[in-house]
Amino acid sequence: MGCNQQLKIQSRNHELEALHEIGAWNEIGTRHKIGARMSRTPTAQIRCVVARAGTSRFVVVLGPECDRLGLSTKELSTSLQAAGLLGTHYQAAKILELGELHGRDTLPYVFHQVMSDGQVVSGLECGHGAAAARAAALAWGTVNEASGDMINIGTGQRTTIAPADGDTQRLEFDASWPPVGFYSGPAPLWFQKENVRFPFWIMERGNAFCLARVDPSTVEEDTLKSLDHMVRQYYLDHGGDYHRARLPKLILFQSDVRTGNRTTAMAGCWSNGERHHSLPCSGSMVLTSFLASLQLLEEPPEERAGAYHFDLQHPSGWQPVRVDWETEDGERCITACAVETAVRVLFSGQLEVASPEEPRRAASAVVR
């Protein structure tokens, strides 16, 4: 994706408006508004897939089907909740709207996060979502191969999916666009409370992130809550998006051993008031890109291209990450990050959605 491609995100009534040159569902360079769908039809069924990727569960639907029914994002969420397909925990309250290829190689999708208060926040990044969307497309026959390119049109993030072992998929994120943007600058901010002090950085890549250099196994909950509040306030004060500020991801890390181009580090994630049981792919990408950039500055290699390898220890095990870099116009740049995650389609079925004339009728899921 070139730098001339533009992406404008606006939130209006919990719906996403994406204005960009690559287009929306079919990438033909048109303007597409998700949620403000004008046409209405009687009660109908739409296809849906429930898939698990990493520790997240997604409900995947076809965006064009929702468009034809005039189904807004909020109405879709209500139907999914009535059918019992969305969980109460935020990691089980994720929706993906899948687009169509139309002869193109890249499959577009949109990610929606349903909040505990029922609001739907769009325009966020979820690395596992790319894998779940690809698995659903394969189950529907939208694509014929498990391998392929995906794009989150809410953030511009491109991801290449390829099968690994068993149910595991390899995700390679394009780290060159959109760039990781510092909100706090390359110099760290410092958290200081009583006898606790550590550096942290605030940045954005689809989500609001805080990278805190502190042992994730010893930091206390009160400290994390205070840090979360500081990050939200700083992010908003410096022009950050309100909805992204509602779900900042605190990535806690401590580097243990660096041997050549391989680094072992402890890492953990705290978000939405609780610790993750694993690491989100988006957080791993931002963290390892950051650490690789520091290593490029501190120990400039003689080669014009190469890779760094990271072994991240988190509460559920280990996550290997490879970060590629190359020299462009005399500057060393991070180009890609690759991780692996387990992906599985739990079921594929039909979702019955209520028409506007029957608002009290409950939606139901029919599994096949």
VMD Tcl script that draws the C-alpha trace (Angstrom):
set ca {
  {0.00 0.00 0.00}
  {1.52 3.35 -1.02}
  {1.68 6.48 1.08}
  {-0.65 8.25 -1.37}
  {-3.53 6.12 -0.16}
  {-5.67 8.01 2.29}
  {-7.83 6.81 5.11}
  {-10.30 8.94 6.99}
  {-12.09 7.49 9.98}
  {-15.15 9.15 11.45}
  {-17.41 7.78 14.14}
  {-21.06 8.73 13.96}
  {-23.71 6.94 16.00}
  {-21.29 4.08 16.62}
  {-20.86 3.49 12.87}
  {-17.76 3.69 10.73}
  {-17.35 5.85 7.67}
  {-14.30 4.96 5.66}
  {-13.19 7.29 2.89}
  {-10.13 6.06 1.06}
  {-8.74 5.53 -2.40}
  {-8.65 1.74 -2.23}
  {-12.42 1.54 -1.87}
  {-14.36 -0.52 0.62}
  {-15.75 -3.97 -0.17}
  {-14.55 -4.18 -3.75}
  {-11.54 -1.82 -3.75}
  {-12.69 0.12 -6.80}
  {-11.97 3.54 -5.36}
  {-15.50 4.41 -4.27}
  {-16.91 5.99 -1.15}
  {-18.63 3.51 1.12}
  {-20.42 4.12 4.40}
  {-20.83 1.16 6.75}
  {-23.90 1.36 8.92}
  {-25.94 4.05 7.15}
  {-27.78 1.61 4.90}
  {-31.01 2.97 3.53}
  {-32.83 0.04 1.92}
  {-35.03 -2.22 4.05}
  {-36.30 -5.75 3.53}
  {-38.52 -8.11 5.57}
  {-37.08 -10.71 7.90}
  {-34.29 -12.59 6.17}
  {-31.27 -14.75 6.84}
  {-27.63 -13.89 6.36}
  {-24.66 -16.22 6.41}
  {-22.42 -16.19 9.46}
  {-19.36 -18.03 10.72}
  {-18.14 -18.24 14.30}
  {-14.36 -18.62 14.41}
  {-11.71 -18.60 17.09}
  {-8.27 -17.11 16.53}
  {-5.83 -17.01 19.39}
  {-7.84 -16.23 22.53}
  {-10.51 -14.22 20.66}
  {-13.83 -15.38 19.22}
  {-15.35 -13.69 16.18}
  {-18.68 -13.68 14.40}
  {-18.02 -13.16 10.68}
  {-20.71 -11.95 8.27}
  {-20.70 -10.78 4.67}
  {-20.82 -7.01 4.46}
  {-22.58 -6.94 1.07}
  {-25.40 -9.11 2.46}
  {-25.87 -6.62 5.32}
  {-25.86 -3.78 2.78}
  {-28.60 -5.37 0.69}
  {-30.78 -5.82 3.77}
  {-30.19 -2.28 4.99}
  {-28.78 -3.71 8.23}
  {-26.78 -1.17 10.25}
  {-23.82 -2.20 12.37}
  {-25.84 -1.59 15.54}
  {-28.76 -3.68 14.24}
  {-26.35 -6.45 13.29}
  {-24.88 -6.42 16.78}
  {-28.36 -6.56 18.34}
  {-29.30 -9.56 16.18}
  {-26.09 -11.38 17.08}
  {-26.62 -10.74 20.78}
  {-30.23 -11.96 20.58}
  {-29.00 -15.14 18.90}
  {-26.48 -15.72 21.69}
  {-23.52 -15.49 19.33}
  {-21.78 -12.62 21.11}
  {-20.28 -13.17 24.55}
  {-20.26 -10.77 27.47}
  {-16.45 -10.72 27.62}
  {-14.89 -8.28 25.15}
  {-12.70 -11.01 23.65}
  {-15.89 -12.86 22.65}
  {-17.75 -9.76 21.47}
  {-16.01 -9.18 18.14}
  {-17.65 -8.84 14.72}
  {-16.01 -9.00 11.30}
  {-17.73 -7.81 8.11}
  {-16.10 -9.48 5.14}
  {-15.97 -7.89 1.70}
  {-15.68 -9.38 -1.79}
  {-12.67 -9.95 -3.99}
  {-14.13 -8.87 -7.35}
  {-11.08 -10.20 -9.12}
  {-8.62 -8.52 -6.78}
  {-5.99 -10.33 -4.76}
  {-6.64 -8.60 -1.43}
  {-9.72 -9.45 0.63}
  {-11.11 -6.50 2.63}
  {-12.81 -6.68 6.02}
  {-13.96 -4.39 8.84}
  {-13.56 -5.13 12.55}
  {-16.18 -4.05 15.11}
  {-15.72 -4.30 18.89}
  {-18.92 -4.50 20.94}
  {-18.43 -2.78 24.28}
  {-19.96 -3.81 27.60}
  {-22.49 -0.97 27.32}
  {-23.66 -2.22 23.91}
  {-21.90 0.45 21.87}
  {-20.11 -0.71 18.73}
  {-16.65 0.72 18.14}
  {-15.21 0.39 14.65}
  {-11.93 1.38 13.06}
  {-9.72 -0.60 15.45}
  {-6.96 -3.10 14.71}
  {-7.19 -6.79 15.61}
  {-4.46 -9.01 14.17}
  {-6.33 -12.21 14.97}
  {-9.30 -10.82 13.05}
  {-7.42 -11.09 9.74}
  {-6.91 -14.81 10.32}
  {-10.54 -15.38 11.36}
  {-11.82 -13.45 8.34}
  {-9.69 -15.53 5.98}
  {-10.89 -18.78 7.58}
  {-14.53 -17.69 7.12}
  {-13.92 -16.75 3.49}
  {-12.42 -20.19 2.89}
  {-15.41 -21.88 4.57}
  {-17.83 -19.95 2.34}
  {-15.82 -20.52 -0.81}
  {-15.23 -16.79 -1.23}
  {-11.56 -17.73 -1.64}
  {-10.14 -21.06 -2.77}
  {-6.87 -20.96 -0.87}
  {-6.01 -20.51 2.80}
  {-3.09 -18.30 1.75}
  {-3.76 -14.74 0.69}
  {-3.69 -11.05 1.47}
  {-6.15 -9.30 3.78}
  {-6.75 -5.62 4.53}
  {-8.53 -4.04 7.48}
  {-10.17 -1.05 5.78}
  {-10.71 0.62 9.15}
  {-6.97 0.96 9.78}
  {-5.26 0.24 6.44}
  {-3.34 -2.69 7.93}
  {-2.40 -5.32 5.35}
  {-1.73 -8.90 6.43}
  {-0.60 -11.93 4.46}
  {-2.04 -15.24 5.72}
  {-0.35 -18.59 5.10}
  {-0.98 -22.05 6.62}
  {1.55 -23.40 9.12}
  {1.13 -26.64 11.09}
  {-2.35 -28.06 11.80}
  {-4.80 -25.28 12.69}
  {-1.99 -22.74 12.94}
  {-1.83 -19.83 10.53}
  {1.15 -17.59 9.85}
  {0.35 -13.87 9.83}
  {2.79 -11.47 8.22}
  {1.90 -7.84 8.89}
  {3.00 -5.09 6.53}
  {4.91 -2.91 8.99}
  {5.58 -0.12 6.51}
  {1.99 1.19 6.32}
  {0.35 2.56 8.29}
  {3.46 3.62 10.20}
  {3.74 3.31 13.96}
  {3.16 6.85 15.20}
  {4.54 8.15 18.48}
  {2.23 10.31 20.54}
  {4.77 10.78 23.33}
  {7.86 11.00 21.11}
  {10.82 8.59 20.94}
  {12.02 9.70 24.38}
  {10.15 7.85 27.14}
  {7.64 9.24 29.58}
  {8.06 8.13 33.18}
  {5.54 6.57 35.53}
  {6.19 7.52 39.15}
  {4.00 6.49 42.05}
  {5.45 6.01 45.53}
  {8.38 3.63 45.06}
  {7.34 2.43 41.57}
  {9.08 4.06 38.59}
  {9.45 2.88 34.99}
  {9.59 4.34 31.45}
  {6.78 4.06 28.93}
  {5.93 5.17 25.39}
  {2.52 5.99 23.90}
  {1.95 5.25 20.23}
  {-0.70 4.35 17.71}
  {-1.05 1.68 15.08}
  {-4.73 1.05 14.54}
  {-5.10 1.00 18.34}
  {-3.74 3.18 21.11}
  {-0.75 1.40 22.66}
  {1.40 1.96 25.69}
  {4.74 0.11 25.82}
  {5.92 0.01 29.44}
  {9.35 -1.34 30.34}
  {8.41 -3.08 33.58}
  {8.32 -6.70 34.74}
  {4.77 -7.86 33.81}
  {4.83 -10.53 36.51}
  {5.35 -8.11 39.41}
  {3.46 -4.94 38.47}
  {0.33 -4.47 40.62}
  {-3.22 -3.84 39.45}
  {-3.41 -0.39 41.05}
  {-0.31 0.62 39.11}
  {-1.83 -0.60 35.86}
  {-5.08 1.26 36.49}
  {-3.15 4.47 37.15}
  {-1.07 3.95 34.02}
  {-4.20 3.22 31.97}
  {-5.74 6.50 33.12}
  {-2.54 8.42 32.27}
  {-2.39 6.88 28.79}
  {-6.03 7.66 27.98}
  {-5.68 11.27 29.12}
  {-2.38 11.86 27.33}
  {-3.66 10.24 24.14}
  {-6.81 12.39 24.09}
  {-4.96 15.58 25.04}
  {-2.71 15.09 22.02}
  {-5.47 14.59 19.47}
  {-6.06 10.83 19.74}
  {-9.34 9.25 18.63}
  {-11.92 9.03 21.42}
  {-13.04 5.47 20.62}
  {-9.48 4.18 20.41}
  {-8.80 5.85 23.75}
  {-11.55 3.69 25.30}
  {-9.52 0.54 24.65}
  {-5.81 1.30 25.00}
  {-3.59 -1.75 25.16}
  {-0.84 -1.65 27.79}
  {2.02 -3.87 26.63}
  {4.35 -4.60 29.54}
  {7.79 -5.95 28.68}
  {11.20 -6.67 30.06}
  {14.07 -7.80 27.83}
  {16.07 -10.64 29.34}
  {18.71 -11.85 26.89}
  {19.93 -10.53 23.54}
  {22.23 -12.75 21.50}
  {23.03 -11.40 18.06}
  {19.75 -10.91 16.23}
  {17.67 -12.92 18.73}
  {16.06 -11.44 21.85}
  {14.17 -13.16 24.64}
  {11.73 -11.00 26.57}
  {8.90 -11.28 29.08}
  {5.73 -9.60 27.86}
  {2.14 -9.18 28.97}
  {-0.95 -7.21 27.99}
  {-3.42 -5.33 30.19}
  {-6.54 -3.91 28.56}
  {-10.15 -3.13 29.39}
  {-9.47 -3.51 33.10}
  {-7.85 -6.94 33.09}
  {-4.77 -8.90 32.13}
  {-4.77 -10.86 28.90}
  {-4.03 -14.58 29.06}
  {-1.87 -14.18 25.96}
  {-0.47 -11.46 23.71}
  {-2.59 -9.80 21.01}
  {-0.97 -10.00 17.58}
  {-1.25 -6.25 17.15}
  {0.59 -5.71 20.45}
  {3.33 -8.18 19.53}
  {3.80 -6.39 16.21}
  {4.12 -2.95 17.81}
  {6.40 -4.17 20.60}
  {8.82 -6.10 18.41}
  {8.91 -3.33 15.76}
  {9.82 -0.91 18.54}
  {12.54 -3.16 19.99}
  {13.95 -3.91 16.53}
  {14.09 -0.18 15.75}
  {16.04 0.43 18.97}
  {18.47 -2.35 18.07}
  {18.98 -0.89 14.58}
  {19.87 2.47 16.17}
  {22.05 1.08 18.94}
  {23.92 -1.50 16.86}
  {23.72 -0.51 13.17}
  {24.33 -3.63 11.05}
  {26.61 -3.63 8.05}
  {24.07 -5.48 5.87}
  {21.43 -3.67 3.84}
  {18.65 -6.02 4.91}
  {18.00 -8.64 7.55}
  {15.70 -9.91 10.29}
  {15.47 -9.90 14.06}
  {13.90 -12.74 16.02}
  {12.04 -12.35 19.30}
  {10.88 -15.01 21.73}
  {8.16 -13.42 23.86}
  {7.23 -15.22 27.07}
  {3.63 -14.47 28.11}
  {1.21 -16.00 30.67}
  {0.13 -18.80 28.30}
  {3.50 -19.73 26.83}
  {5.81 -18.39 24.14}
  {5.24 -16.36 20.99}
  {8.02 -16.24 18.39}
  {8.04 -13.10 16.22}
  {10.22 -12.31 13.21}
  {10.82 -8.68 12.25}
  {12.21 -7.89 8.79}
  {14.09 -4.72 7.93}
  {15.77 -3.27 4.87}
  {17.57 -0.12 3.78}
  {15.53 2.44 1.83}
  {17.04 5.75 0.66}
  {19.91 5.29 3.08}
  {17.64 4.66 6.09}
  {16.97 1.33 7.79}
  {13.23 0.64 7.97}
  {11.08 -2.07 9.53}
  {9.10 -3.72 6.70}
  {7.23 -6.73 8.14}
  {6.41 -8.65 11.33}
  {5.40 -12.31 11.32}
  {3.67 -14.36 14.03}
  {1.75 -17.62 14.17}
  {-1.63 -18.24 15.78}
  {-4.18 -21.04 16.03}
  {-7.34 -20.49 13.95}
  {-10.44 -22.67 13.85}
  {-13.95 -22.31 12.40}
  {-16.35 -23.40 15.15}
  {-19.45 -23.46 12.96}
  {-21.01 -21.99 9.85}
  {-24.71 -21.21 9.67}
  {-27.49 -18.75 8.96}
  {-28.46 -15.78 11.13}
  {-32.10 -14.71 11.04}
  {-32.40 -10.96 11.44}
  {-35.60 -9.16 12.43}
  {-37.09 -6.63 10.04}
  {-37.74 -3.04 11.19}
  {-41.47 -3.89 11.28}
  {-40.79 -6.64 13.84}
  {-38.35 -5.05 16.32}
  {-39.27 -7.37 19.19}
  {-38.74 -10.58 17.29}
  {-35.66 -12.38 18.51}
  {-32.94 -13.32 16.09}
  {-31.94 -16.94 15.89}
  {-28.96 -18.82 14.57}
  {-29.44 -21.94 12.47}
  {-26.35 -24.13 12.45}
  {-25.58 -26.38 9.55}
}
mol new
graphics top color blue
foreach p $ca { graphics top sphere $p radius 0.5 }
foreach p [lrange $ca 0 end-1] q [lrange $ca 1 end] { graphics top cylinder $p $q radius 0.2 }
display resetview
